[in-house]
Amino acid sequence: MVRTLSDDGVVAAAPAPEVVWVYRRSRRQWLEEWQRGERSREFFYGLLSLQDHYRVGFVEGESLSRLRPWYPVERFIARRVGIGFALDVAARNLRALNRARVVISTVDTCGLALALLKRAGLFRSRLIYISQGLSDRITTYGPRRWLSRRYRELLLGVEELVTLSEGARGGLAAWLEVPVERIRVLPFGTDCQFWRNTAPPGAIGTRIVSVGSDTGRDYPTLLAAIGELPLHLITRQRLPLDAHPNVIQSTAHSPTELRDIYSRARFVAIPLHDRSQPSGQSAALQAMACGQAVVLTKTRGWWGESHLQNGENCVVVPPGEVGALGEALRRLWDDPDRCQRLGARARETVAAHFTEERMATALADMIAAHH
């Protein structure tokens, strides 16, 4: 069912929304946490900021139960391509989605299903499809295979294709064999009001922190580069840490707990594999908004535009180079004053160029183009 928001962000009965966001899961729970000040806004992808301009609503997967009729098919697809196909979410909410002027799909899992229904003539609303890594997975799976070719046909029928970085746009355009201008870039931004430094003034962190569970994280390179420096890894990935007594791992924290961890770090490291998807984007911006220096891999999916400058507001390293990453980690560890200077500039940069409000404004321009 479509959940419509009132002006204060509360789910309420109201006329059919003009713009509906489609999420994979969890947003109703997250909305309640946001209302209590326990969660940031960015992963609502503009919904909360744009509720003053449009009647807005959202739908999401209600259950991931294996008893769902579509589950075996989605599991089969996900095992091959690495991305699910949430046809149950799209089909269950189809009538309500067709009453919206614009539907925004926030992940490929939902977007692919909506694109299928659109191709079949069952879904008629304008679709803004945000792709987050599908082209990388297709490259791994094989772009000439039957399923890849069917996916390409589906995406070519979508009105508005969107990625979260210029690099990702290039990767998607290359797979689809379309001009890059066919795809728009939505600049991802973070919630600078929520993500802020909570450590006591002048405190010096005692560990490097690295956060993220997606397959784009290059933890083998980080572990090879870390040496004896103390590291806190926050990830659900299973990593061989027996030979690293200086490394601790945790798997899950609330947003407020994560904010405190960022704030109390010496600095934050985001090691990445070289892919088109802008992996690490949200974690880097969250840490920077908390006033932390960030060591970040510059990949094909680079999202920093001209605003992130190596040595000015972050430290940039090439992908997969243990020596370069190790040197960057050691130099920052040995210079807490430099960490603080970089962190202060990082916070300024995010507040000026990478806010959730900027993301919402860019999305509003895309929505307006369909009215």
N, C-alpha and C positions, 0 to 999 in steps of 0.2 A: 504494500500500500504506500501511496505517497504521503510523506509526513510534511505538513506545511508549517512554516515558522511564522510566529507573530513578530511584532517589531522588536520585542526584547529577546528574541531567540528561542522562545518557548514553542514546543510543538502544539499546534492548536487547530481547531476546525476553522476552515476559511474557504473562500472560492478556490477553484482549481488554480494552481500556481502557473505563472507564465514560463518560468525557467525551473527545470528540475535537474538536480545532480544525481548521478548514479554511482554509488559506492559499492565496494565488494562486501564490506562488513563493518560493524562496530561504531558507526557514527552516532547512533542514538545514545549509546553509552557515553561516547566521547563528548557529545553535546551537553549531557548532564554534568560531566566533569568540568567542561569549560565554564559552565554557568557557576560552578563552585570555585572557579579560579585555579583549578587543578590541571588544566591542559591548555595548550596553545591553539592558535587558530589556523595555522597554515595548511593542515591536512584536510580542511574542509574546502580547499581550492576555491576560495572567494565567496562561498555561500553566505557566511556571516557578514562579510563586508557589503555584499550587494543586496541584502534584504531591505535596505532603505530605498532601493531603486526599482526593484521588481518584487512581485509576489513570487516567493521562492519556496521550493520544497525539495525533498530528497527521497530516494529509495535505496535499499540495500538488501543484501542477502540476509534472510532471517535465520538461517541455520546451515551448518556445514555437515549435517548428519549424513551418514552413509546410506540411510534409508531413502534419501531423495531419489526419485526415478531417474533423474539425469546424472546422478553421481558416477556410475560406472563409465559413461561416455566421457565425462569431463576428466576423470582420472586417467583414462586411456590417452586423451589428447595431451593432458599436462605432462605425462611421462615422456611424450615424444618431443614436444615443442618447448616445454618448460613454463608454459602459461596456460591457465585454465580457460574454460569457455562457459561462462555463467549464463547459460540459456534459461535456466529456471528463474533467475532474477529478472531478466528482460521479459520473458513470457508472462510471468505472474503479474507484472505491473504494466502490461502492454496498454490496456485501456486507459489508464491514468497517464501514461507517458504520451499517448497520442493526443491528449487534451492540452499538453504544453506547447508553447511556441518553439522553445529551444530545449534540448536535452543535452546535458554535459556528461559524458562518460569519462571518469577519472583514471581508469586503468584499462589495459588491453583486454583483460579477462571479461569485463562487462562490454567494452566497445565492440569486440568481435561478435558477440551475440546480437547486439543491436544492429550491427551492420548486416548480419545475416537476415534478420527480420525486415530490414529496409530493402534488401535485395529481393526478398520474397513479396514485397508490397504490403506487408503487414504493419510496418512501423513508418509513420508518415511525418512525424515532427522533424525539424531541422536538428542535425546531430553535430555537436562539437566533440570530436574524438581525441582525447589526450593519450598519446602512445608513450609508454614507459618501458622501452627495452625490447619490443617485439622484433625489430630488425636484427638486433644482435642474436636473438634466439633463432631466428630464421636462418641467419648465416651459419650458425652451428649445426642446425638441423639439416640444412640443404635447401637453398632457394628454388631449385628445380623440382623438388619432390611434389607429389600431388597435393598434399595438405598446404604446403607453402604457396603453391599457385592459386589454390582456392582462397586462401587468406588475402593474397594480393588483389584478387577480384573483388573481395568484400570491401577492402579499404578504398579502392578506387571509386566505389559508389557512395562514399561518405562526403558530405558537403564541406566539412572543415576538419582537416587533419592538423594536429598540434603536437609539438614536442616541447620539452623543457630546456633545451639548449640548442645552439647553432650546430654543434657537433652531432647531436642526435637527429636534427633535421637533415643533415647531409646523409647520415646512414639510412634513414627511412626513405629519402628521395632516391638514393642509389638502388635500394631493393625494389621499390615500386617503379623505377625507371620513369620518374616524372621530374620536371624542373623543381629546384628547391623552393621556388616561389609558390608552388602548389601547397606547401606546408608552412604553417605559421609557428612562431616561437612564443611560448608563454613563459616569461621570466619568473622563475620560482622565487618566492620570498618567504621570510620567516616572521614570526610574531615577536617583535622587539620589546613589547610590553611584558610578555611572559618570560622570554629568554633574556635574563639579566644576571649580573654577578651577585651571588648571595654570600660570598666568602667575606670574612672580616677584612677591613682595609689593611693593606700591606702584607697579607698572608702569602706565603710562598708554598706552592703545591709540592707534594712529596712523590707524586707519580705522574707519568705520562698516561694519558687516557686515549683509547681508541674504541669507536662505537660503530656497530653495524653488522647485520646478519645476511645481507644479500650476497649473491655469488660474485658481485663485482669487487668485493673486498679482497685485497691481496695480502692476507695475513702471513703466508709463508715468507714473503719478502720482508715484512715487518719483523717477524721473529728472527730471521737471519741477520737483520740489521741492528736489533735492539741491544745486543751485547749484554752487559750486566745492569743496564738501566732499569729501574722499576717501572713496570707497565701494568695497567689495569685494562683488560680486554672485556668489552661488553658485547657479547655476540652469542647467538644460538649455534653457530658453527662448532663442529667437533674438531678440536685442534690438538696436536701432539705437544703437550706442555710439560711432560715429565723431565725433559732436559732444560727446563727454564724455571728454576725456583724463584726467580725475580718477577715472574708473571703470574698475576691472579686473573681469574675469569669469573664473570657473573653473566647471567642470561637475560634478566628482565628487571626493569626498574620503572616506577611511575614517572611521568614527566617532571614532577617536582623533585623527585630523587635524582633524576638525571641532571636536572639543572644544578643541583648542589654538587654533583660529581664533576660536571664541567667546571664549575666555579672554583673548585678546590684542586683542580689538576695543575701540574706545572705547565703543561701545554697539551694540545690534542693532536694526534696523528691520524690521518685518513689515507691509508695505503690502498691503491686501486689497480685493478687490471685495466689494460688499455682497450676500452670498449667505447661504443658510441653512446650508450646510455649514460646520463650524468649521475652515476652512482656516487654516493657520499655527499651529495648536494645539501640535503637537509641537515645532516649531522654537522657538516662544516659551518653552515650558516648559524645553526643553534649555538655552537661553541663560540663562534666569532661574536655573536650578539651578547654572549656572556662575558665578553672582554678577554677571550683567550687567544693566544697565538696558535695558529693551526699550520701543521705541515701537511701538504696536500699534493697528491699525484695529479699531474696535468695529463689527461687522457684525450682521446679523440672526441669524447663527449664534453669537452670543456665548457663550463657554464659561466665562468667568471668574467666574460666579456673583456673590456679594457679596465675594469674597476679593481680587479685583484692583481696586485703587482708584487712580484717576488721581492722579498726584503723590505717592502714598505708596509704591507698589511697582512702578509702571510708568507709562508716559505713553500715554494713550489719545487717538486722533484720530478724527474722523468720516471715513467713506469718501469717496474721490474729491476731497477738498478740498486742492488743492496748497498754498494759503497756510497752512492750519493745520498740515499736515505739515512744510512748510519751516520754519515758526517753531519747531516742536517739535524738529526736528533741530538747528537753529542754537543754540537755548538749551542743549540738552544738550552740544553740542560745545564751547561756550564755558565750560562749568562741569564740569570733571572731578570735582570733589568731590561734586557732586550725582549724577553718574553712579555713583560708588562707593557713596553712601548708598542710592540706589534699588536698585542691584545687591545690596547686602547684605540689604535688606528683601525683595527678590525671592526670593533663595535661602531665606530664612526662610519665606516664604509657600508656596513650592513644597514644602518639606520638611514643612510642617504640613498642607497641603490638597490637593496635587496629586502624590501619590506613586503609583508603580506598585502598591504594596501596597494603597492605597485602591481603585484600579481593580479589583484582584483580589478584594478583599473584596466589593465591589458585585456582581461577576460571580458570586461564590460564592453570594450570596443568590438570584440568578436561577436558578442550577443547582439549589439546594436546593428551590426551588419546584416543580421537575419530578421530584423523587424521591418 
